[in-house]
Amino acid sequence: RVFSLRDEFGAWDPRRQRPELWSLYNGRHAVGEHVRVFPLSNWTELDVWQYIEREHIELPEIYYAHRREVFKRDGMWLTAGQWGGPKDSERAETRLVRYRTVGDMSCTGAVDSHADTIEAVITEIAASRLTERGATRADDKMSEAAMEDRKREGYF
């Protein structure tokens, strides 16, 4: 059976989602209530990359630093696309950047990076004081509820 936090009309209701604290999981739920399970939800970005290294998982090149044309907005390097591009006060430039999360480019920012191997990514993350979300989630810069709004609109 597939569990969902969407109502009968497909709308996501964030109030019905329980916290994703896997080690504190409470298996009780009310009739008609749905449960979404993410067993790795308490893993950090560093945990994920260390697992990738330990298990010798090959990744596509997109996860590593490349020269890309980007523009700066709200402290993040964004890539232009059909969703928009630099405003008159912003200029595009080619920089060596890496995406700390690979998602929709309309809401994902890049960071300056030379990390082109798993080992280099791990070293970079271990030294960073910025979280992946704090550094690269454009939605988080727009409003506190931007991601929830996307979910409600059917983005996920």
N, C-alpha and C positions, 0 to 999 in steps of 0.2 A: 504494500500500500504506500502511496506517495502522500507525504504530509505537506500541508500548505498553510501559509498565513494569509491567504487571500480569501475574501468572502465569495458568496455565490455569483457575484458579478465580476470577479477577477481582481477586485481592488485589494491592495495590501493594507492591513491594519496593524501599524507598529505597536499598538497597545496590547495586542494579543501575543506578541513574541516574548517569550521568556528570556532572561539573560542567558548568554551562551557560555556559562561557566561550567565547563565539562566536568571538572572534579566535584562540583557541587550539584550535579544533575538530580533533579527531582522528577521521577517518572510519572507522578500523578498529574492528570489533566482532566478538565471537565468535558462532558459530552459535547461534541461539536467543536472543541478546541483543538487546534492543530499544533504540532511540535516540529521544529526544524532543528536538525542535529548537525553540528560541525565538530567532529572529534579533535580537530587540530586548532580550534579557535583560541586556545591559550598559547600557541606557539608564537614566538617573535619572528621578525624578519630574519634575524641571525640564526635562529633555530632551523628555519626552512633551508637557508643556504648551507648550513653545516650538514644537514641531512643530505642535500643534493651532492655535496662533496663526498661524504662518507659512503653513499650508495653509488657513486660514479654515474650520476644521471646526466646525460647529455642534454643541453638546452639549445634552443635556436639562438642565433646571433642577436636577436632583438633585445635580449636580456643584458647585453654588454654595451660598453661605451662605444659610440660612433660619432663621427662628425655629422651634425644635423643642423638644418636651418631652423632657428628658434627665435622667439621674441619674449621679452620679459614683461610679466604682468603679475602684480600682487606678490612679488618676490619669487615667482616661479618661471621657469623656462617652458613655454608652450609652443606647440607646432601648429602652423596654419593649416586649415583644411576647409572643407565645405561648411563646417560649423562656425567658421570665422577666422580672423587673422589679426595682425597688428592694427591698432588704432593709429590715427595720425601722429600721436605723441610717442608711439612705440616703433622701434625699428628692428627688422629681422637681421640676424647675424648667424654665421656658421660657428658652432661651438662643439667641443667634445663633451657629450652628455650621455647619461644613462637614465633609463626609466627604472625606478625602484619598484614599480608595480606596472604590470602590463594590462592595460584596460582600454577603455574608450578614450581616444586621444582628445576628445572634446572636454574631458574633465580630469586628465592625468598630466601632470607636469614632469619635466625631466630635471635632473641635477647635474651640475658640473662633475665630471668623473673621468678618470683614466682607467677604470676597472674593466679590463677586457678578458679576464679569466675568473673562474670561480674563486680561486685563492685571493685575487685582488678585490673582488666584491666583498668577501668575508672581512678582509682587512679594512676596507672602506667603511663597512657597516659598523664594525666593532669600534672604530674611532669616532663615528658620527654621534652628535648629540641631538640630531633631529630624527624624529620617527618618520617612517615611510609616509604615514598619513599627514603628518605635519608639514612635510617637505613637498608633497606632490599631489595632494587632493585639491584640485581647483574648486570642487563643490564646497569643501569646508571653508573656503575663503568667501564664498558667495553668501551663505547663510548656515546657521547651525542645523537646519532641517533639510538642506538641499538633497542629500542622499535619500532621506526618507521620502521627500517629494518625488524623486525619480522612481522609487519603488512603487509608490502609490499610483504613478502614471503608467506603470507596466514596464518600466525600463529593464527590470530583472525578471 
